[in-house]
Amino acid sequence: MGPDVEPNYGVKKFFITLGQGHIHRVNGKIYDKDCLVVVYAEDEGSARQRVFEVFGDKWAFSYAEHQVDSRMRGFFPRGEIEL
């Protein structure tokens, strides 16, 4: 799902953060400490499972969309990158 596509009903947006040493290259995209990884899923458990499938245990925290405000976004200069 890209930014121009509305998620399906019941699907929510979650954010994943990565630690200082976590750098992942997936399908031509680079995910690191400077971005918020976007995952669409029905619930946080499903989002975390998807992240484990792709990154293993090399990530930091998960957040529901309502937990990420503009102040927090300021810590991620590369912005949002969809998984």
N, C-alpha and C positions, 0 to 999 in steps of 0.2 A: 504494500500500500504506500503510495507516495503522498505528497502533500496535497495533491489535487483530487484524491480519492477519499471519500468518506468511508470510515471503517464500518463493517457490518454491525447490525444491532447486537448489543451484548458484548462487543469487543471493545476493550479499553486500551488506553495508551499508558505504557509504563516506561520508565527511564532506568537505565543501568549505568553505573559509574565504574571506571576502571582505576586501578592503583598505579602508582608511579612506574612500576616495572612491567605493566600489562600492555603489550602492544600486539594487536591482532591484525592480520591481513586476510580479508575474506572477500572473494568475488571482486577484486580490484579496489576495495575500500580499506582504509586504514582506520582502526579504532584504537584510541589511546586515552590517556588521562585528561586530554584537553577537549574531549567531546562527551556529549550525553548520548548514549546508545538508546535508540527508540525501539521498543518491542510492542507490537499489538497482540493482545491475548484476552481471553475471557476473564482471567483472574491473575493475581500476582504469582501464584504457584505455577501456573502454565507459562507465564512470562519467564520466570526463573528457570524452568525446565528447558525452555528454548535456548536460553543463554548458556546453560550447562552443555547442551548438545553442540553448540558452536564454539564456545570459549573454554570449555572444561571448567575448572575451578579458578581460573585466572581473571577474576573480576572482583569488584568491591561491594557495592550496595545496589539495592533495587528500591525504586520509589514509584508510587502512584502519581498520575499526572497532577493531581491537586496539591501534592507535597512539594512540587518544584516551582518556586517563584522566581521573579526577575533577579533578585539578589543572588540566589543559588546559580542561576544561569550564567551570571557574570564570572563564575569560576571556570567556565568551559568555553574558551575563546573560539574553538572550532564549531561550536553550536551543536545542533542535533544531527545525528547520522542514523538513519534507519537500518536495522539489522535485516 
